[in-house]
Amino acid sequence: MKASKIFGMALDNLKQRKLRTSLTTLGVVIGITAIIGLAALGEGFRFGIKERMEQGFELRVLVVLPIGAAGTYGHFRLEEVEKIKKLEGVELVTPMNTITKMRIANKENTTLNVFTLGAVNFSEITQMIPERLTPIAGEIPSPEENDTIVLGYKTCYLNETAPLVHVGDNVTVLAQIDEPPYYVNKTFRVGAILGKSGVSAITNFDYWVFVPFNAVADFRKVDEYNVILVKVIDPENSEQVAKAVENVFENPYSISIIVPIAFMRQVDRILNFVQLFLLAIASISLLVAGIGIMNIMMVSVMERTREIGILKAIGAKSRTVLAMFLAEATLIGLLGGLIGIFTGYGLSYGLAYGLSNFMQPQQGRTALRNLEAQQALKITPMFSPEWTIIAFIFAIIICIIFGLYPARKAAKLNPVEALRYE
């Protein structure tokens, strides 16, 4: 018997039992909806996380920090910086000298909101992270301007009101130096105020102030550094460059290197695992639907025993009867899969809308909100043709597998006993 004829008969049989067919198909629809919806939502969430991390992290910048005693007195030496500059795959290297125990005040003696003071080479660091050092007022000073300071946005802007200082004003830095403990008081002229930069792999520069290297001669030695920034040519080679940087030091365990792209890869692996876990859970509903198909088809075989006997009595072969029942299961899988794809799209958008609203930042006065109001992550479902095709084929296969046993049972019926069945 031709395939078109078999599928035609199967379709007629399904139409005769519309309620039963609808309920059976509904199980397949629910399974495919869950798979498609979670797959699209998971892919969109992963893309959103990666995009946010790429915007907030300098993927090409490695951050080298001392642990314990690296170099001299827990700092890096100039010769170590020069060795890193010669490594293969390194585009640019710039050291920094940071001070955290300090207070900065304007001429009215109002304390600025500063976490860290960094002594830098402005020409190098603006090449290293140009998007983080873009002034909204004034200009980045030259290395010769040792009395000039650059302020991060939130050091002088509180709650978007008027700034505590302006370009050209003087500010006083009172710093505590631990080696040995003593205090230094120095006045700087504000040369520039930076725009908002947000959180990066390094830190939040909105709460930093920057001065030229030579300006910290009164604070500590200018040829010793406690941070080294390394810009690589290709971010994919970041981990190899990081290993080469470790080999520069006699004791690799005396330093710590932040490799943003390695962190991103780890997050991506975790998100992949979570997505597969959710899809595995969603697939259970499709397996439950398959059991329902088997149950319904077993009942159908019992109801149509005499019909099967008549077909065999007039010459229908066992494989024809087998094909008829498998065709019914296949049609249920096709119909349920197609409907499930569209409902899956709708489910993913509904979940994305709900989760995006749920993850909106709270309006309460919290410490985190006072530090920085982070924009909520917006989730946009991403539909992969591969996942859609896989889910559709999976639905058909499940229906065929669970319909195989009832179909084989129908095909093996003895025509004489089937005709006598009541």
N, C-alpha and C positions, 0 to 999 in steps of 0.2 A: 504494500500500500504506500502511496506517495506521502511524503512528509507534509505537504500542504493539506492533504485529506486528513491526516492524523491530527494535525494541529486544529483543523476546522472542527473535527469531532470533539476534541478536548475543549475548545472554546464553547461549543454548544452545551457540553456537560456542565461547565462552570456557570454559564448563564442560567441553567435550570435551577441552580442552587445559589442564588445571588447573595443571600444573607450569610450563608456559610463561607462562600468565597470571599466576601468582603471582610469578614472577621479574620479569616486566615491570612489574607493579604495585609490586613492592618498590622499583624505581628511583624511581617517583613518590613513594612513601611517604618514602623517604630525603630527597628534595628538599624536600617540604613540612615534614617534621620539622625539617630544618635551618632553614628560613625561619621557621616558627612559634617554634621554640625560641630562636633568636637574637633575633628581634623582641621576644619577651616578656622575655628576659634583658636586652636593651639598654634597653628601656623601664623596667624595674625598676631597673637601674643608674643611669639618668639621673634617675629620681625620687628615688632614695636620695641621689645627689650633691646635687641641688637642696634636698632636705629638710635635709641636713647643713649646707649653706651657709646656708640660711635661719635655722637654729638658731644658727649660729656667727657670722653677719654681721649687723650692724645695717643693714638695707637702707635705712633712712630717714636714716642718719647719714653725712654726707660729712666726710672728714678733710682739712683744708687744712694743708699743710706748706710751709715756706719752702725755696727753693733758692738758695743763694748769699746775696745781700743783698736780702731782701724787707723793706720798711719800713726800720727802722733797726737796724744791727748784726745783720742776719740774723734779725730778729724782726718780728712784726706789731705795729702800733700800735693804740691804742684806737679812734681814728677809723675805721680800716679795719674793725674789728669792728662798729662802729655802722652803717656803710654796708651791711654784709652783712645785718644784722638787718632792714633796710628793703626787701630784695629780695622780689619776688613769689615765692610758693611756699615761703618759708622760715617754719618754725614757731618754731624756737628756735636761738639761737647762744650758744655758751659758749667762751671761750678757755681755754688751759691754758699753764702755764709748767713745763717739764720740766727735770730735772737728772739726768744719768746718771753723772757722775763723783763718786760719793759712797760712803760706808760708813756703815751703820747698825748699832749694837750695843746689846745690852741691858745691864743693870746688872752682869752678870758678864763684860762685854766680849766676849760671843759675837756674831759677825757674823751678821746676818739675811740671808736669801737674797733680796736686793733687786736689781732691775735698774734701776728708774727711780723717781724721786721726782716727783710731779706736784702743782703748786699749782693749786687749782681753786676755783670757786665751788660749794660743795656743794649749794646749793638748785637751781642750774641743771643741774649734771651728773647729779644724781639724777633729774631730769625727762628728761634726754637719754638716759641708758642705765640705767634703774632696775633691770633684771635683773642688771646687772653690779656694782651697788653695794648689795647686800643683806647686811647684817651678820648673822653668826651669834652674835656677842657684842658687847655695848655698843650705842651709837647713833651715827649720823652726827652730827658736831658742827655747831653753828651757825656762821655766818661770823664771829661775834665771838670764838670760842674760838681765838685765834691760837697757843696753845701745845699744840694737840691734833693727833694724827696718826692716820690710819686705815691699817691694814695689810692687804695682800692675803693670801689664805689661805696660799699657799706661802712667803710671806716668813717666817712664824713656825712653820709646821707642816712638819716633815721626816719623810717616810715615815709619815705618819699617826700619829706619836707625840705626846706631850704638847707643847704649844706652847712656843716659846722665851720668849715674853712673854705676859702676860695684860692684859686691860682694866684700866686704872688704873696700870700700870707705866710707868716712864720709859725712854725710849730716847734715844741720842745720835746725832746726824747730823753726820758730818764730810764736808763737800762741797768739791770743788775747782772754783773758778770761773776760766774761761779768759780773761775780759775785764776787767781784766788778771788773770793767774794769782795766785790767793791762796786760802787755806783758811778755811772757816767752821765753827765748832763750836757746835752748838745742841742743847738738850735739849727733848724733846716728851713729852707724856703720851699714852699709848695710849687713844684714845676708842672705837675699834671694830675688830673683825677681820671681814673680809669672807668670805662663803662662796665656794666654788669657782665660777668663771665660765668658765674655759677660754679657748680662742683665739677672738678675734673679728676683724672687719675692721680694728679699730684696733690692738690688741695683746693680749697675755695679761695681764690686770689681776691675775692671781694673784701676779705677781712685782712689783707696784707698791705704793708707799705714797703716800698723799694727805695734803696739808696745806692749810689755807685760804690764799687768795692773800696776805693780809697777812703770813703767817708766813715768807715768803721775802724779806722786805724786806732782810734781812742778806745774802742770796745774790745777788740781782740786782734790777733795777727791776721793781716790781709792775705797771707800766702797759705792759710789753712782753711779748709772748707768742710762743711758737714752735710752737704748735698751736692750730688753731681747729676746733671741732666744729660742724657745721651740720646741723640736723634739718629735713628737708623734709616738707611736708604729704603729698605723694603720691610714693612711691618711683619710680613710672613717669616722673616729671618730673625725676628726679635729674640727668640729663645736661644738661637745659636750665638748671637751677639752677646746676650747676657752671660752665657757660659764663658765666652772669651774675656769679658770684663772681669769675671770672678778670677780667672787665671792671672790677671794682672797683679793681684794681691798675694802676698806670701801665705796668708791664711784666708781662704775663701769664705770660711764660716764667720769672719769678722765683718761681713757686709751683708746687706739685704737689698735685693733688686726687685723693684715693682715692674712687672711685664704686663701691660694692659691687655695685649692680644691673647696672652695665655689665659688670663682671667675670663676673657670673652669666650674662648673656646670651651672652657670648663662650664660656664653658664649655658652655652649652647648644647653641650652634651647632657646636662641636667634637664634642660627643657625638652630635648628629644626623648629622654627616658620618660618624663612625665606625660608627654603626648602619647607615646606608645602605651603607657599604662592606662590612660583614659580610653584609648581606642580598644584595648583589650577588654575593659569593663563594658564598653558599648557593644562589643561583639557578642557578649553573653546574651544580650536581648535578642540578637539574631539567631543564636543557637536555640533559645527558648521558642522563637517563632518556628524554627525547623522541627522541633518536637511537636508543636501544634499541627504543622503540616502533616507529619507522619500519622498523628492521631486521627485527623480528619480524613485522610486518604484511606486509613484502615477501615473507618466507618463506611466510607464510600465503596470500598471493595465488598464489604458485607451486604450493602444495600443493592449493589449491582451484580450480585453473583449470578442470577438467572440471565441477565443481559450478557455477561461474559460467556456463560455456557452457550447461549444462542450464537454468539459471534464465532465461537470455536466450532460449533456444530455445522455452521455453513462454510467453514474453511479458513477462518482467521487463524493465523499462526500465533504461537506463544509470544514471539518477538513483537508482533503487531500489538497485542494486548499490553505488553510491557511498554512499548513506545507510547501508547495512548495515555497511560497513567503518568509516565515521565513527562509527557508533553503538558499535561495539566500542571504538574509541579513547576515546570519551566515557565509556563505562562504566569503563574502566581509570582515567581521570582522576578520575571521581567516587569510585570505591572507594579509590584511592590517596590522594586528598585528604582523605577522611573519616578514614581510619586515620592519616594524617600529622598531622592536627590533634591527635588525642589523644596520639600518641607525641611530638609537639612539646611539648605541655604537660609530659609526663614528663621530656623532655630538659632543658627549661628549669629545672625544679626540681632535677634532678640536678646541672646545671652551677652553679646558684646555691648549692647546698649545698657543692660542692667549692670554689668560689671564696671563699665566706664563710670556710671553714676555712683556706684558703690565706692569706687576708689578716688572720688573727688576729695581734695584736702579738706579736713575739718576746719570750721571757722572759729574754733575755740582758741583762747590765748594759751598756746603751748610753747614750750621752750623751742621745739623744733620749728614751729611756725615763726617764732621771733627771729630765729637764726636765718631762715630762708624759706619762703613760700614756694614749695615745689609744685610745678604743674603736674596735674594728674596724667597718668598714662592713658592714652586713648587707644582702644583696641579696635582694629578694623579687620574683619575676617578676610582671610586669603584662601581662595579656592584653588586647589591643585588639581589639574586634569588627571594626574596619575592616581591621586587618592579617590577621585570620583569614579574612574574606570575600575580601580581595584574593588571599591565597595560594591559597585554594580555587579561585577563578575562574581564577587563573593556571595552576594544574595542569590544569584542563580545557582551557584555550586551547592550552597547550603540546601536550597529547595530540592535539587536533584538528589543529593545524598540522602536526605531524610525521606524523599519520596520513592527511593529505590526499593526499600524493603516491601512496602505495600504493593508496588508495581510488580515485583517478582512473585509475590504471593498470588496476585491476580493472574499472572501469566501461567502459573503452575497448576491452576485449578483444573480438575478433571471435568470435561464437558458434561458427562452423564450425571455426575454428582451435582454439578452446578445447576443443571436443568431441574433436578428434583429438590433443590434448596428452596425452602419457604422463608 
